[in-house]
Amino acid sequence: MRNKGLIITLTLILSALCIYFLSLTLISRGVQRDAERYATSGGNIVEKQRQHYLDSVWRAPVFGPLTYKEVRQSELGLGLDLNGGMHLTLEVSPVEIVRAMSGKSKDANFNKAMAQAQAQQRSNPGTPFTTLFAQAFREVAPNDKLSRIFANTINKGAIDINSSDEQVIGEINKQLEDAIDRSFDILRTRIDKFGTSQPSIQRVKGTGRIQIELPGVDNPDRVRKLVQGQAKLEFWEVWRQDEFAPYLNQLNQVLSAKEALASPAAAAATTAAATAAPGDTSALARQLAQKNTAAAQTDSASPQKNVLGSLFTMPGTLGANIRDTARVNAVLRSADTRAVLPSNLSLMWGVKPDMIDGQEYLQLYAIRKSRDMEAPIGGEVVSDARGDFSQQGAGAEVSMQMNSNGARKWQRLTAANIGRQVAIVLDDYVYSAPVVQAEIAGGNSSISGNFTIEEAQDLASVLKAGKLPAPTRIVEEAVVGPSLGQEATNQGLYSTLGGLLIIMAFMAAYYGRAGIVADVVLLFNLFLIMGILAQFSFALTLPGIAGLLLVIAASVDANVLIFERIREEIDHGLMTKDAINKGYSRAFSAIFDANVTTLIIATILFVFGTGPVQNFAITLLIGVFTSFLAAVYISRLIIEWMVKGKETTSLTFSTFLSRNLFKNINFDIVGKRKLAYIFSAIFILIGFGLMYLQGGPNLGVDFRGGRAYVVSFSKPVVASDARDFLTKNYFTGAGTEAKTFGTDNRLRITTGYLADDESVEADDKVKTALMTGLNAKYGALNPNIESTAKVGATIADDIKRTSVLSLGLTLLAIFVYVLFRFEKWQYSMAAVVALFHDALIVIASFPIARAFGLNYEMDQVFVAAILTTIGFSMNDTIVIYDRIREYLQENKQLTFAQVVNPALNSTFSRTMITFTTVFLVMLVLYIFGGETLRSFSFAMLLGVVFGTYSSLFIAAPLILDTYGKKETERINDGGEIGVPKLSSSQA
């Protein structure tokens, strides 16, 4: 084998990296187990104590110098469906952007065009709003110009009265894109402070949408408010410490006395601890401690805890250790605090922690509010902001420019606060609070602080967030409860182990010692995939597990191709060593082509898929590369090492079970092609006819929009009774489905009630209607919502469009690749027709199954199954094409018609072994993978059957019916057309 040293070096490096990152996962899991042991009381885990333990070690070293925070960020995480949590897709409203740029114009033509564009977007969700608005404006006012409305102070320098409509729309699109970027930055800041581990936020390419995933979230309402709240930029005056300290002293006395009264013994114990606490050196903390000591001396019988002194421990100023922020917030929200602090005093956290003596602290700022609670200056006055290095060389700073109105306000505010701080606040977090050195005129100012250049640029982006309001709305949502996540984890584990054990047992039983080598390579491949997922911080989800199982089967397929080739060469009389070399060499092209086609499909799924489909694609993409490395190179290294320097070897590629299996096969497969054509046509027509009679395809919420809920009951419930009752009495006749989900005491209820209304109010209304109806009929069975999902009508249309596009692009890409590799369009045409046949026949199978009581939805994961079926079928077809090409190259006097049957028969063993392994894996997934993957695994079971069938009876025979017959007629030597001149056996 060439480049053996390079392969070994690459494998060792990759293995070392995988070991390192997977060890971080084990360390993280160990810390979590320690937290559970710490929080377990009476057999139950106290969640608050568990979280307290994790918070306490969050920044503590747990693996060499690595803290738990750093380890957690690099571990192999679990997706929402395995861990519970919340997934959101937000859409930034272009309507408000356009209105803001118009200066909230009252122009009749403008408002009429806006209303018309909004109405048109509901029926044309794929067309950008700005395009619809421009078209509507031309219809409403054909002789008017957009510049008349948009040439204002807000767009000064970008749009003037002479700007064309195209230039105006171009600037609106630019500002819209800029607003989406700023919204993304703001949301990222909010999400990072939410407190969940491994939050994910990303922009959806080509749209104004932002996807957010929050594992472990148990308060969806709080998340919705967090992500949908408007970005609010304000400039406030700040109290000096000598001004607000007396109020905090008074509050400390009230809180300390109250706690001492509630628990004198505990207060006495904690007083000593607080006094001895290191780092409590701030002037304010000393003042609080002195006040508390005086109070204790007044009443020595009632020792008091220094409540605020034990919390406000930031040296030198008012602030708290970052681990104590939740406790401080609880104190600040209390009724006692509201009673003591004046109404114009509000305490706000700084946005960035400070590192002091190895501890992280967050500063608190005392904001001076006005009577009407309105900030002296709002973010709408900032016209521009830039982050750059200071010209004085003092690090990074932010320069900002205000409009004329803001400049006057800023001058008044700075003149009144010379020597005092002015706080710059975004969404109630203080980004900076500089001390005013002099009155600032002209609206130009700079903000300096402990900024890196990246932080300065981010702050500049945040400051600009007030320029254009960009409200967001939730267009897709999924909430998975922890109990459902744990159940999914168990199902995923069982299905993976089951599939792995079945394949390993099959390979050992069929190929003997060579099969054991394949099993070792399979485990190594699995190790590489998991390690790479951890290296790139990808989360493992249920669809990812499905992809993992498919990769396992595909990895085995490569070994099957190689071993079958080696067996053929041994049967032809070659020595084992020579057969091994020739077998690997001859199998390479088929394995390479099969992996390329899988790579094409995985790439298309990754680009056009979202959420679960994308995770499936990531696992498939990684698996393509690791499987190729493991099957083609690692297995060869092991096998060559086993036979190295030996005249004879005990290495076998068969057992007594498989030695004579599939020998001397001579089926006339192409002779049955017309029967296959008729069967496929009838099957597809029956399926689509039933679909029509059933009222159309059974689309999931992904494709039709609406809301879905998984509801558990204490006893079994009849799904049809629940559906009829809810539809008639609570969902106003809207399309509603209910089906058993996993167990007979759990239902998945999907409804189109208020599907067009994507507001939070509509969410609450549908949920209330659902629970009211369920409690009315099944109140005694304790109905409980375990997970929810929402897909807006707009995003549902987009998913349908991208699904059709991904299918079309897949077929086109495969057509081009097969044409490139086999150089005849008939090969490409036959392959694409066969693959399209596979897609149609799997789709047709669903309404047929529905007629027999198996009711599965067609959703995004179903589309992934269709494309994966195409990939499986294409791999099989490629192997057959490769053998046909080989026979034609070695026997140039023969025609396609003369080699097609021998090629199909000689690859028949590989076809059936691959079919068996993949089918068994998908069967395990269908049985143990849970309800979430039931539709996927059912489609894949059908896809494996019909994909194998089409590669034998559709793909190659179609070439015979187009190219093959003409070629035979052209060079026929007088013999009987189609009579094989090759042996169809493998011997």
Secondary structure, 3 states (H helix, E strand, C coil): CCCHHHHHHHHHHHHHHHHHHHHHHHHHHHHHHHHHHHHEECCEECHHHHHHHHHHHCCCEEECCEEHHHHHHCCCCECHHHHCEEEEEEEECHHHHHHHHCCCCCCHHHHHHHHHHHHHHHHCCCCCHHHHHHHHHHHHCCCCCCHHHHCCHHHCCCCCCCCCHHHHHHHHHHHHHHHHHHHHHHHHHHHHCCCCCCCEEEECCCCCEEEEEEECCCCHHHHHHHHHCCCCEEEEEECCHHHHHHHHHHHHHHHHHHHHHHCHHHHHHHHHHHHHCCCCCCHHHHHHHHHHHHHHHHCCCCCCCCHHHHHCCCCCCCEEEHHHHHHHHHHHCCHHHHHHCCCCEEEEEECCCEEECCEEEEEEEEEECCCCCCCCEEHHHEEEEEEEECCCCCCEEEEEEECHHHHHHHHHHHHCCECCEEEEEECCEEEECCEECCCCCCCEEEEECCCCHHHHHHHHHHHHHHCCCCCEEEEEEEEECHHHHHHHHHHHHHHHHHHHHHHHHHHHHHHCHHHHHHHHHHHHHHHHHHHHHHHCCCCECHHHHHHHHHHHHHHHHHHHHHHHHHHHHHHCCCCHHHHHHHHHHHHHHHHHHHHHHHHHHHHHHHHHCCCHHHHHHHHHHHHHHHHHHHHHHHHHHHHHHHHCCCCCCCCCCCCCCCCCCCCCCCCCCHHHHHHHHHHHHHHHHHHHHHHHHCCCCCECHHHHCEEEEEEECCCCCCHHHHHHHHHHHCCCCCCEEEEECCCCCEEEEEECCCCCCCCHHHHHHHHHHHHHHHHHHHHHHCCEEEEEEEECHHHHHHHHHHHHHHHHHHHHHHHHHHHHHHCCHHHHHHHHHHHHHHHHHHHHHHHHHHHCCCCCCECHHHHHHHHHHHHHHHHHHHHHHHHHHHHHHHCCCCCHHHHHHHHHHHCHHHHHHHHHHHHHHHHHHHHHCCHHHHHHHHHHHHHHHHHHHHHHHHHHHHHHHHHHHHHHHHHCCCCCCCCCCCCCCCC
